[in-house]
């Protein structure tokens, strides 16, 4: 599988794109991302390639969410 690099014009655009991917994982696996990530970090789930991608996307989502929150607080 070849990875594709996508550049976004803003953290908010990136957050929306990642959130859409998380929604796809959640619908496929019938589990929300927060619960998945908790179980994954506890070692309760396999290291299947799909789950690794989901975990990485969720980490990216959290980082983007934090970045946006910091920018909003900075501007306040």
C-alpha distances in whole Angstrom, upper triangle without the diagonal:
4,6,9,13,16,19,22,26,27,26,27,25,22,23,23,20,19,22,20,17,19,21,18,18,21,22,20,21,24,25,25,23,26,27,23,23,27,26,22,24,27,25,26,22,19,16,14,10,12,15,14,12,15,17,16,16,20,21,20,22,25,25,25,28,30,29,31,33,35,35,37,39,40,41,43
4,6,10,13,16,19,23,24,24,25,23,20,22,22,19,18,21,20,17,20,22,19,19,23,24,22,23,26,26,26,24,27,28,25,24,28,27,24,26,29,27,28,24,22,19,17,13,14,17,15,13,16,18,16,16,20,20,19,21,24,24,24,27,28,28,29,32,33,33,35,38,38,39,41
4,7,10,13,16,20,21,20,22,19,16,18,19,16,15,18,18,15,17,20,18,17,21,22,21,22,25,25,24,22,24,26,23,22,26,26,22,24,27,25,27,23,21,18,17,13,13,16,14,11,14,16,13,13,17,17,15,18,21,20,20,23,25,24,25,28,29,29,31,34,34,35,38
4,6,10,13,16,18,18,19,17,14,17,17,14,14,17,16,14,17,19,18,18,22,23,22,23,26,26,25,22,25,27,24,23,27,27,24,26,29,28,29,26,24,21,20,16,16,18,16,13,15,17,14,14,17,18,15,17,21,20,19,22,24,23,24,27,28,27,30,32,32,33,36
4,7,10,13,15,15,17,14,12,15,16,13,13,17,16,15,17,20,19,19,23,24,24,25,28,27,25,22,25,27,25,23,27,28,25,26,29,29,30,27,26,23,22,18,18,19,17,14,16,18,14,13,17,17,14,16,19,17,16,20,22,20,21,24,25,24,27,29,29,30,33
4,7,10,12,12,14,11,9,12,13,10,11,15,14,13,16,19,18,19,22,23,23,25,27,26,25,22,24,27,25,24,27,29,26,27,30,30,31,28,28,25,24,20,19,21,19,15,17,18,15,13,17,17,13,15,18,17,15,18,20,18,19,22,23,22,24,27,27,27,30
4,7,9,10,12,10,8,12,13,11,12,16,16,16,18,20,20,22,24,26,26,27,29,28,26,23,25,28,27,25,28,30,28,28,32,32,33,31,30,27,26,23,22,23,21,18,19,20,17,15,18,17,14,15,18,16,14,17,19,16,17,20,21,19,22,25,24,24,27
4,6,7,9,6,6,9,10,9,11,14,14,15,17,19,20,21,23,25,26,27,29,27,25,22,24,27,26,25,28,30,28,28,32,32,33,31,31,29,28,25,23,24,22,19,19,20,17,15,17,17,13,14,16,15,12,15,17,14,14,18,19,17,19,22,22,21,24
4,7,8,7,8,11,12,12,14,16,17,18,20,22,23,24,26,28,29,30,31,30,27,25,26,30,29,27,30,33,31,31,35,35,36,34,34,32,31,28,27,27,26,23,23,24,21,18,20,20,16,16,18,16,13,15,17,14,13,17,18,15,17,20,20,19,22
4,5,5,7,9,10,11,13,14,16,17,19,20,22,23,25,26,28,29,30,28,25,23,24,27,27,25,28,31,29,29,32,33,35,33,33,31,31,28,26,26,25,22,22,22,19,17,18,18,14,13,15,13,10,12,14,11,10,13,14,12,13,17,16,16,19
4,5,5,6,9,10,10,12,14,15,16,18,20,21,22,24,26,27,27,25,22,20,20,24,24,22,24,27,26,25,29,30,31,30,30,28,28,26,24,24,22,20,19,19,16,14,15,14,11,10,12,10,6,8,10,8,7,11,12,10,12,15,15,15,18
4,5,5,6,9,10,10,12,14,15,16,19,20,21,23,25,26,26,24,21,19,20,23,23,22,24,27,26,26,29,31,32,30,31,29,29,27,24,24,23,20,19,20,18,15,15,15,12,10,12,12,8,8,11,9,7,10,13,11,12,15,16,15,17
4,5,5,6,9,10,11,13,14,16,17,19,20,22,23,25,25,24,21,19,21,24,24,23,26,28,26,27,30,31,32,30,30,29,28,25,23,23,23,19,19,20,18,14,15,16,13,11,14,13,10,11,14,13,11,14,16,14,15,19,19,19,21
4,5,5,6,8,10,11,12,14,16,17,18,20,22,23,24,22,20,17,19,22,21,20,23,25,23,24,27,28,29,27,27,25,25,22,20,20,19,16,15,16,14,11,12,13,9,8,11,11,8,10,13,11,11,14,16,15,16,19,20,20,22
4,5,5,6,9,10,10,12,14,15,16,18,20,21,21,20,17,14,15,19,19,17,20,23,21,22,25,26,27,25,26,24,24,22,20,19,19,16,14,15,13,10,10,11,8,6,9,9,6,7,10,10,9,12,14,14,15,17,19,19,21
4,6,5,6,9,10,11,13,15,15,17,19,20,20,19,16,15,17,20,19,19,22,24,23,24,27,28,28,26,27,26,25,23,20,20,20,17,15,17,15,12,12,14,11,9,12,13,10,10,14,14,12,14,17,16,17,20,21,21,23
4,5,5,7,9,10,11,13,14,16,17,19,20,19,17,15,17,20,19,18,22,24,22,23,27,27,27,25,25,24,22,20,17,18,18,14,13,15,14,10,12,14,11,9,13,14,11,12,16,15,14,17,20,19,20,23,24,24,26
4,5,5,6,9,10,11,12,14,16,16,18,16,14,12,14,17,16,15,18,20,18,19,23,23,24,21,22,20,19,17,15,15,14,11,10,11,10,6,8,10,8,6,10,11,9,10,14,14,14,16,19,19,20,22,24,24,26
4,5,5,6,9,10,10,12,14,15,16,14,12,10,12,15,14,14,17,19,18,20,23,23,23,21,22,21,21,19,16,16,16,13,11,12,12,9,8,11,10,7,10,12,10,10,14,15,14,16,19,19,19,22,24,24,25
4,5,5,7,9,10,11,13,14,15,15,13,12,15,17,16,16,20,21,20,22,25,25,25,22,23,22,21,19,15,16,17,14,12,14,14,10,11,14,13,10,14,16,14,14,18,18,17,19,22,22,22,25,27,27,28
4,5,5,6,9,10,11,12,14,14,12,10,14,16,14,14,18,19,17,19,22,22,22,19,20,19,17,15,12,12,13,10,8,11,11,8,9,12,11,10,13,15,14,15,18,19,19,21,23,24,24,27,28,29,30
4,5,5,6,9,10,10,12,10,8,7,10,12,11,11,15,16,15,17,19,20,19,17,18,17,16,15,12,11,12,10,7,9,10,7,7,11,10,9,12,14,13,14,17,18,18,19,22,23,23,26,28,28,29
4,5,5,6,9,10,10,10,8,8,11,13,12,14,17,17,17,19,22,22,21,19,20,20,18,17,14,14,15,13,10,13,14,11,11,14,14,12,14,17,16,16,19,21,20,21,24,25,25,27,29,30,30
4,5,5,6,9,10,10,10,10,14,15,13,15,18,18,17,20,22,22,21,18,19,19,16,15,11,12,14,12,10,13,14,11,12,16,15,14,17,19,18,19,22,23,23,24,27,28,28,30,32,33,34
4,6,5,6,8,8,8,8,12,12,10,12,15,15,14,17,19,18,17,14,15,15,13,12,9,9,11,10,7,10,12,10,10,14,14,13,16,18,18,18,21,23,23,24,27,28,28,30,33,33,34
4,6,5,5,5,5,6,10,10,9,11,14,14,14,17,18,19,17,15,16,17,15,15,12,11,14,13,9,12,14,12,11,15,16,14,16,19,19,18,21,23,23,24,27,28,28,30,32,33,34
4,6,5,7,8,10,13,13,12,15,17,17,17,20,22,22,20,17,18,19,17,17,13,13,16,15,12,15,17,15,15,18,19,17,19,22,22,21,24,26,26,27,30,31,30,33,35,36,36
4,6,8,10,11,15,14,12,15,18,16,16,20,21,20,18,15,16,17,14,14,11,11,15,13,11,14,17,15,15,19,20,18,21,23,23,23,26,28,28,29,32,33,33,35,37,38,39
4,5,8,10,13,11,9,12,15,13,13,17,18,17,15,12,13,15,13,14,10,10,13,13,10,13,16,15,14,18,19,18,20,23,23,23,26,28,28,29,31,33,33,35,37,38,39
4,7,10,12,11,10,13,15,14,15,18,19,19,16,14,16,18,16,17,14,13,16,16,13,15,18,17,16,19,21,19,20,24,24,23,26,28,28,28,31,33,32,34,37,38,38
4,6,8,7,6,10,11,11,12,15,16,16,14,12,15,16,16,17,14,12,15,15,12,13,16,15,13,16,18,16,17,21,21,20,23,25,25,25,28,30,30,31,34,35,35
4,6,6,6,9,10,11,12,14,16,17,15,14,17,18,17,18,15,13,15,15,11,12,15,13,11,14,16,13,14,18,18,17,19,22,22,22,25,27,26,27,30,31,31
4,6,5,6,9,10,10,12,14,15,14,13,15,16,16,16,13,11,12,12,8,8,11,10,7,10,12,10,11,14,15,14,16,19,19,19,22,24,24,25,28,29,30
4,5,5,6,9,10,11,12,14,14,14,16,17,18,18,16,13,14,14,11,10,12,12,8,10,13,11,10,14,15,14,15,18,19,18,21,23,23,24,27,28,28
4,5,5,6,9,10,11,13,11,11,15,16,17,18,16,13,15,15,12,11,14,14,11,13,16,14,14,17,19,17,19,22,23,22,25,27,27,27,30,32,32
4,5,5,6,9,10,11,9,8,11,12,13,14,12,9,11,12,9,8,12,12,9,12,15,14,14,17,19,18,19,22,23,23,25,28,28,29,31,33,33
4,5,5,6,8,10,10,9,12,12,14,14,13,9,10,11,8,6,10,10,7,9,12,12,11,14,16,16,17,20,21,21,23,25,26,26,29,31,31
4,5,5,6,9,9,10,13,14,16,17,16,12,13,15,12,10,13,14,11,12,15,15,13,16,19,18,18,21,23,22,24,27,27,27,30,32,32
4,6,5,6,5,6,10,12,14,16,15,11,12,15,12,10,14,15,13,14,17,17,16,19,22,21,22,25,26,26,27,30,31,31,33,36,36
4,5,5,6,5,8,8,11,13,12,8,9,12,10,8,11,13,11,12,15,16,15,18,20,20,21,24,25,25,27,29,30,31,33,35,36
4,5,8,8,10,11,13,15,15,11,11,13,12,9,12,14,12,11,15,16,14,16,19,19,20,22,24,24,25,28,29,29,31,34,34
4,6,8,11,12,15,17,17,13,14,17,15,12,15,17,15,15,19,19,18,20,23,23,23,26,28,27,28,31,32,32,34,37,37
4,6,7,9,12,15,15,12,12,15,14,12,15,18,16,16,20,21,20,22,24,25,25,27,30,29,31,33,34,35,36,39,40
4,7,10,12,15,15,12,13,16,15,13,17,18,17,18,21,21,21,23,26,26,26,29,31,30,32,35,36,36,38,40,41
4,7,8,12,11,8,10,13,12,11,14,16,15,16,19,20,20,22,25,25,26,28,30,30,32,34,35,36,38,40,41
4,5,9,10,7,9,12,12,11,14,16,16,17,20,21,21,23,26,26,27,30,31,32,33,36,37,38,39,42,42
4,6,8,6,6,10,11,10,12,15,15,16,18,20,20,22,24,25,26,28,30,31,32,34,36,36,38,40,41
4,5,5,6,9,10,11,12,14,15,17,18,20,21,23,24,26,27,29,30,32,33,35,36,38,39,41,42
4,5,5,6,9,10,11,12,14,15,16,18,20,21,22,24,26,27,29,30,32,33,35,36,37,39,41
4,5,5,6,9,10,11,12,14,15,16,18,20,21,22,24,26,27,28,30,31,33,34,36,37,39
4,5,5,6,8,10,10,12,14,15,16,18,20,21,22,24,25,27,28,30,31,33,34,36,37
4,5,5,6,9,10,11,12,14,15,17,18,20,21,23,24,26,27,29,30,32,33,35,36
4,5,5,6,9,10,10,12,14,15,16,18,20,21,22,24,26,27,28,30,31,33,35
4,5,5,6,9,10,10,12,14,15,16,18,20,21,22,24,26,27,28,30,32,33
4,5,5,6,9,10,11,12,14,15,17,18,20,21,23,24,26,27,29,30,32
4,5,5,6,9,10,11,12,14,15,16,18,20,21,23,24,26,27,29,30
4,5,5,6,9,10,10,12,14,15,16,18,20,21,22,24,26,27,29
4,5,5,6,9,10,10,12,14,15,16,18,20,21,22,24,26,27
4,5,5,6,9,10,11,12,14,15,17,19,20,21,22,25,26
4,5,5,6,8,10,10,12,14,15,17,18,20,21,23,24
4,5,5,6,9,10,11,12,14,15,16,18,20,21,23
4,5,5,6,9,10,10,12,14,15,16,18,20,21
4,5,5,6,9,10,11,12,14,15,16,19,20
4,5,5,6,9,10,11,12,14,15,17,18
4,5,5,6,9,10,11,12,14,16,17
4,5,5,6,9,10,10,12,14,15
4,5,5,6,9,10,11,12,14
4,5,5,6,9,10,11,12
4,5,5,6,9,10,11
4,5,5,6,9,10
4,5,5,6,9
4,5,5,6
4,5,5
4,6
4
